[in-house]
Amino acid sequence: MEEDVAKINDNYLKLKAGYLFPEIGRRVRAFAAANPEAKVIRLGIGDVTQPLTPTILKAFHDAVDDLATENSFMGYGPEQGYDFLIDAIIEKSYKPLGVDLKTTEMFISDGSKCDCANILDIFALDNTVAIGDPVYPVYNDTNVMIGRTGDADDKGYYKGLVYMPCTEENGFFPAYPKEKVDMIYLCFPNNPTGAVATKEQLKGWVDYALANDSIILFDAAYEAFITDPSIPHSIYEVEGAKKCAIEFRSFSKTAGFTGVRCGLVVVPEELEGTTSTGEKYSFNKLWLRRQTTKFNGASYPVQKAAAAVYTEQGWKETQANIDYYMENARIIREGLTAAGLTVYGGVNAPYIWLKTPAGLTSWDFFDKLLNDCHVVGTPGSGFGPSGEGYFRLSAFGNRDNVVEAVERIKKNFKK
Amino acid sequence: MEEDVAKINDNYLKLKAGYLFPEIGRRVRAFAAANPEAKVIRLGIGDVTQPLTPTILKAFHDAVDDLATENSFMGYGPEQGYDFLIDAIIEKSYKPLGVDLKTTEMFISDGSKCDCANILDIFALDNTVAIGDPVYPVYNDTNVMIGRTGDADDKGYYKGLVYMPCTEENGFFPAYPKEKVDMIYLCFPNNPTGAVATKEQLKGWVDYALANDSIILFDAAYEAFITDPSIPHSIYEVEGAKKCAIEFRSFSKTAGFTGVRCGLVVVPEELEGTTSTGEKYSFNKLWLRRQTTKFNGASYPVQKAAAAVYTEQGWKETQANIDYYMENARIIREGLTAAGLTVYGGVNAPYIWLKTPAGLTSWDFFDKLLNDCHVVGTPGSGFGPSGEGYFRLSAFGNRDNVVEAVERIKKNFKK
């Protein structure tokens, strides 16, 4: 009877190793156990450190209070999110970019990781997918888990996915794939490299997608960290993008919501795919059906807190936190440069992408940084084969810690 | 080039109609627009009405305050949930049943709908699935969406799924399928019929699953409404269930969290499936990988609020809300019986399942109840073909509304 036991989704077994961050966690715990006196500074996982702002906190508390009386109680909300939040985002965050969106084109969620992963549900499995290399591991791993790939080769490339190397040589900006691809993940400002895309560069991708009938999955989780007014915050700033792009945004880094959980997806009504019989069909309708059936909406008090980000005072406070992190980025970037390291990113983006010195592998550098400086970062190779020889530091730390980490690195690495 | 556009997941097109509750919403909105003076009482969707209890509110506020200072700030938490919540549930809600669970066997989520839907990710597509009829539509629809079925027939049965009719004739308790099935959804106390399973009945299913190498997906979302001490709250009260069952629970109805969002899944370490090469593999490991890659944990303040349910005072208050709803159930059940209607459920379960009178279809009865009594319920046929001729009323209303709804029904239906 053995052979009749319920079968597992075998695709999971193709995944090479544990998810990157748990592995980092294991190494840091082992180091801390062996060196209990060491003050470890974490600039690795990219978790925020600054508290929610007063205006956001007040809205959060007020919404919890709504749940205290029968008259103001809020039960099931719309699975796609409350209009009060959707309309605030459209009005305050998209309209100033010249981007008009309908309420029905935006979907609020409990976070961008879920959205980036779940979006695959509405696409046929036989679409060809292109991802960056290095890349946010969720894009890669969820495509493996859903069964779009074969096994990984020795380098870590999964058969069936198209990888677009982003290296020093191409300025960390991917070249158009040579083969026809149906879905393309783009992330700008980029995690992990900190690279940004100019409007011209984004236009190139939109034109490419329109010409090749591809859909762009555009991850804009870090758009709030753009300070240069010429850099686009949304792919929809490019004409034609509504016909070829889905956009993801997150409150995690923008407003310190990593533990609070809120994100959003834009699926324009103009965006169409084809059925197996060759008819056009709306991705917006598919995503609505997906979300209403498999999701029950983000937490009501969380959505109220998120909406407060877009009040005048809320935005002022949120911007101050963003400025704080971007000053951290400057300190890291300039400090590491002064230490003789080659450093990318950290401008218009909260990640610093450094070249490991002396030919060290990414994990060797991780261990060296942890052992010598008691600083935790993220090995570039964890983001893909082309990340080997690079290392990510996050600007989301506490200022004193950032300054101390940079001092320790300077002391250790300066020739 | 048309034929090269990214392809959609065609399986979505097999879905017969919109999800049940949006359709109810549309009809109610149309009625309200045409009859603006009518006081419509909603006993349909099964949303709770009573506020969060004081102890839960306090914990919720305290956790929001944790996010107000850098020292107490909580960012990314464990994707599988905080130990403070998992351990409280195990200690206060499972141990008293004689069920021992490890911390690593429980996974906290943003709601049971998501869990019931997402669990399919870790199973191979070629497993055969059995579901009740009538049934919580999510079990059916998510199996269609993931591609496990063919089209629906005229009755609404999807080819490839095994349906287990639950009717007056079998006491709303499913018979074992004649064909070999790999996965079986069971829900007790049942949504929508309000039927409960005795320990002997559950033991029958566990023994069946063990003998036939099936996995039971046990939905215990309504276990808190059981008042009869002989009725099991968890399938793990039956010996051997850890080898064959995954259990889902929710805070939605138990503690009024429909808008707050928190649920949980238990995936025992002993539970194994097989790989395509016939080796055993742990479902617990697969679910951990799924959650760490595709989910980022439930909101921290929400988990703190949920943990407060299990404090002594929190549980006393929560139990008072449950008693309130169960008194509603009694009023509906007895009132409808007095009106000459045939009524099931409403004991150990918050749903009343009534037989539509005079051979009315479920939707005819829906329209009649809405037009004549201004009361909204849920058509039984919306839960599956065997629900035709039945109708669901929920006990989650406000007491005055419940009393008034029952009076209106009595007046209209009493011979």
Interface residues (C-beta under 8 A of the other chain):
Chain A: M1 E2 E3 D4 V5 A6 K7 I8 N9 D10 Y12 L13 L15 G18 Y19 P22 I45 D47 V48 T49 Q50 P51 L52 P54 L57 F60 H61 V64 D65 L67 A68 T69 E70 F73 M74 G75 Y76 G77 D110 G111 K113 C114 A117 N118 D121 I122 F123 A124 L125 D126 N127 P137 V138 D141 T142 M145 I146 K180 D182 M183 N212 D213 S214 I215 G256 T258 G259 V260 R261 E272 G273 T274 T275 S276 G278 K280 Y281 F283 L286 R289 R290 T292 T293 K294 F295 N296 G297 A298 S299 Y300 P301 V302 N398
Chain B: M1 E2 E3 D4 V5 A6 K7 I8 N9 D10 Y12 L13 L15 G18 Y19 P22 I45 D47 V48 T49 Q50 P51 L52 P54 L57 F60 H61 V64 D65 L67 A68 T69 E70 F73 M74 G75 Y76 G77 D110 G111 K113 C114 A117 N118 D121 I122 F123 A124 L125 D126 N127 P137 V138 D141 T142 M145 I146 K180 D182 M183 N212 D213 S214 I215 G256 T258 G259 V260 R261 E272 G273 T274 T275 S276 G278 K280 Y281 F283 L286 R289 R290 T292 T293 K294 F295 N296 G297 A298 S299 Y300 P301 V302 N398
